[in-house]
Amino acid sequence: MLLAILLPFLSFIIRGKVLTGIICLILQITLIGWLPAAIWAVLSLNNERADNRNKELIRAMRQNQR
């Protein structure tokens, strides 16, 4: 989470979203763009974590039905 706030572009690149990381870096280069880039990276990270939790729940529910 700290990485997403301090270096938003790096947060995307580490998660394998290179093109998004480059776009974020371009936005982040401007001082005004730093805050939107950080917010974008944090929201993206939270969405990815929520998607992973949902996948785990669906997998667990399917295993319980058998």
Buried (B, 14 or more C-beta within 10 A) or exposed (E): EEEBBEBBBBBBBEBEBEEBBEBBBEBBEEEEBBEBBBEBBBEBBEEEEEEEEEEEEEEEEEEEEE
